[in-house]
Amino acid sequence: MRRRHTKRKPIQQKPRYRVNEYIRIPIVFVIDENKVQIGEMSNTDALALAKSRGLDLVEVAPNAHPPVCKIANFGKFQYSQSKQDRLNKAKQKRTEVKGVRLGVRTDSHDLSFKKKQTEKFLSKGNKVKIELRLRGREKAHQDLAIENIRKFLASIDIPYKIEEDIKRYPGGFNVLIAPE
């Protein structure tokens, strides 16, 4: 049995926060646990201040000049960050690309059914990829295929915008539309 190789999605790395002794920059900008800006101070003074309060020094903005460090409990900080990430992920709107497949000889009733399906997909906020398959001798009449797609697009009542114009691909033509 042959094994199929699928392209793996790249794993998104979560930002790594440097904590306490791992912060090597000599001067840092410090924010305390109550979100009060203390200001610039040396790394060792900031670390001593964090230890005296029984908390950790966490580097939250390493690319700033000087880097911004926060005095916080690192465990609670990580938990709040993961909670925030989950909330952000839940708020993201995911659009699906639905497909509608036509043919050159598709009957008018079938076209009206596919039109209703397309309008339903668009009203739900999904993008729709309309494909027109060409088989055998139909490949010689590409102008008719493009005309059929244009007629189908003109029949759609819901407002839409064309994201990818009519393109040729090995099996026929396709067009990608999205709701306005």
C-alpha positions as CSV (number, residue, x, y, z in Angstrom):
1,M,0.0,0.0,0.0
2,R,1.4,3.4,-1.0
3,R,1.6,6.2,1.4
4,R,0.2,9.5,0.5
5,H,2.2,12.6,1.4
6,T,0.2,15.6,2.4
7,K,1.7,19.0,2.7
8,R,1.7,19.8,6.4
9,K,0.5,23.2,7.6
10,P,3.2,25.3,9.3
11,I,2.8,25.3,13.1
12,Q,2.4,28.8,14.4
13,Q,4.8,29.4,17.2
14,K,3.5,31.2,20.3
15,P,5.6,34.1,21.4
16,R,8.2,33.1,23.9
17,Y,8.5,35.4,26.9
18,R,11.8,35.9,28.6
19,V,11.6,35.8,32.3
20,N,13.8,37.0,35.2
21,E,17.5,36.0,34.6
22,Y,16.9,35.2,30.9
23,I,16.3,39.0,30.2
24,R,19.8,40.0,29.1
25,I,19.2,43.6,28.1
26,P,21.0,46.1,30.5
27,I,18.2,48.7,30.6
28,V,14.5,48.0,30.5
29,F,11.2,49.9,30.8
30,V,9.2,48.6,33.8
31,I,5.5,48.4,34.4
32,D,4.4,47.1,37.8
33,E,1.6,44.6,38.6
34,N,-1.0,47.4,38.9
35,K,-0.2,48.6,35.3
36,V,1.6,51.7,36.6
37,Q,4.6,52.8,34.5
38,I,7.7,52.9,36.7
39,G,10.0,53.9,33.9
40,E,13.5,53.0,32.7
41,M,15.8,51.2,35.1
42,S,18.6,48.7,35.0
43,N,17.9,45.0,34.5
44,T,19.3,44.1,38.0
45,D,17.2,46.8,39.8
46,A,14.0,45.7,38.0
47,L,14.7,42.1,38.9
48,A,15.4,42.9,42.5
49,L,12.1,45.0,42.6
50,A,10.2,42.0,41.2
51,K,11.7,39.6,43.7
52,S,11.0,41.9,46.6
53,R,7.3,41.8,45.7
54,G,7.4,38.0,45.2
55,L,6.7,38.2,41.5
56,D,8.5,37.7,38.2
57,L,9.9,40.1,35.7
58,V,8.4,39.2,32.3
59,E,9.6,40.8,29.0
60,V,6.4,41.6,27.1
61,A,7.7,43.8,24.2
62,P,11.2,42.7,23.3
63,N,11.4,44.8,20.1
64,A,10.7,48.1,21.8
65,H,13.7,50.4,22.7
66,P,14.2,49.9,25.6
67,P,12.3,46.5,25.9
68,V,9.2,46.7,28.0
69,C,9.1,44.4,31.1
70,K,6.1,43.7,33.4
71,I,6.2,42.7,37.0
72,A,3.7,39.8,37.2
73,N,3.2,36.3,38.3
74,F,4.4,34.4,35.2
75,G,1.9,31.5,35.6
76,K,-1.0,33.9,35.8
77,F,0.4,35.9,32.9
78,Q,0.6,32.9,30.7
79,Y,-2.9,31.8,31.6
80,S,-4.3,35.2,30.7
81,Q,-2.5,35.3,27.4
82,S,-3.8,31.9,26.4
83,K,-7.3,33.0,27.4
84,Q,-7.0,36.1,25.3
85,D,-5.7,34.0,22.4
86,R,-8.8,31.7,22.6
87,L,-11.1,34.7,22.7
88,N,-9.4,36.2,19.6
89,K,-9.6,32.9,17.8
90,A,-13.4,32.6,18.6
91,K,-14.1,36.1,17.2
92,Q,-12.4,35.4,13.9
93,K,-14.8,35.0,11.0
94,R,-14.1,32.1,8.8
95,T,-15.4,32.2,5.3
96,E,-15.8,28.9,3.4
97,V,-15.5,28.5,-0.3
98,K,-18.5,26.6,-1.6
99,G,-18.6,25.1,-5.0
100,V,-21.2,25.0,-7.7
101,R,-20.6,22.9,-10.8
102,L,-22.3,23.6,-14.1
103,G,-22.1,22.1,-17.6
104,V,-22.6,23.5,-21.1
105,R,-25.8,21.4,-21.5
106,T,-27.2,21.9,-18.0
107,D,-31.0,22.3,-18.2
108,S,-32.8,25.5,-17.2
109,H,-34.5,23.8,-14.1
110,D,-31.1,22.6,-12.9
111,L,-29.6,26.1,-13.4
112,S,-32.4,27.6,-11.4
113,F,-31.7,25.1,-8.6
114,K,-28.0,25.9,-8.7
115,K,-28.8,29.6,-8.7
116,K,-30.8,29.2,-5.5
117,Q,-27.9,27.3,-3.9
118,T,-25.5,30.0,-4.9
119,E,-27.7,32.7,-3.5
120,K,-28.1,30.7,-0.2
121,F,-24.3,30.4,0.1
122,L,-23.8,34.1,-0.6
123,S,-26.5,35.1,1.9
124,K,-24.7,33.1,4.6
125,G,-21.5,35.0,3.8
126,N,-19.6,32.3,2.0
127,K,-17.6,32.7,-1.2
128,V,-18.7,30.6,-4.1
129,K,-16.6,29.0,-6.8
130,I,-18.6,28.4,-9.9
131,E,-17.1,25.8,-12.2
132,L,-18.1,24.9,-15.7
133,R,-16.8,21.5,-16.8
134,L,-16.1,20.9,-20.5
135,R,-16.1,17.3,-21.8
136,G,-15.1,15.9,-25.1
137,R,-16.2,18.1,-28.1
138,E,-17.4,20.8,-25.7
139,K,-13.8,21.8,-25.4
140,A,-13.9,23.2,-28.9
141,H,-16.6,25.7,-28.0
142,Q,-15.0,27.6,-25.2
143,D,-16.8,30.8,-26.2
144,L,-20.2,29.1,-25.4
145,A,-18.8,28.1,-22.0
146,I,-17.8,31.6,-21.0
147,E,-21.2,32.9,-22.3
148,N,-23.0,30.3,-20.1
149,I,-21.0,31.4,-17.0
150,R,-21.8,35.1,-17.7
151,K,-25.5,34.3,-18.1
152,F,-25.5,32.4,-14.8
153,L,-23.7,35.2,-13.0
154,A,-26.3,37.7,-14.5
155,S,-29.2,35.6,-13.2
156,I,-28.0,35.8,-9.5
157,D,-30.2,38.3,-7.6
158,I,-28.1,38.8,-4.5
159,P,-25.4,41.5,-4.8
160,Y,-21.9,40.0,-5.2
161,K,-18.4,40.9,-6.3
162,I,-16.1,38.9,-8.5
163,E,-12.9,38.1,-6.7
164,E,-11.3,36.0,-9.4
165,D,-12.5,36.6,-13.0
166,I,-13.4,33.8,-15.4
167,K,-10.3,31.6,-15.7
168,R,-9.5,28.6,-17.8
169,Y,-8.3,25.5,-16.1
170,P,-7.7,22.0,-17.5
171,G,-11.3,20.8,-17.0
172,G,-13.1,23.9,-18.1
173,F,-13.6,27.4,-16.6
174,N,-14.2,28.8,-13.1
175,V,-15.0,32.1,-11.4
176,L,-14.9,33.0,-7.7
177,I,-17.5,35.3,-6.3
178,A,-18.0,36.7,-2.8
179,P,-20.9,38.6,-1.1
180,E,-20.6,42.4,-1.0
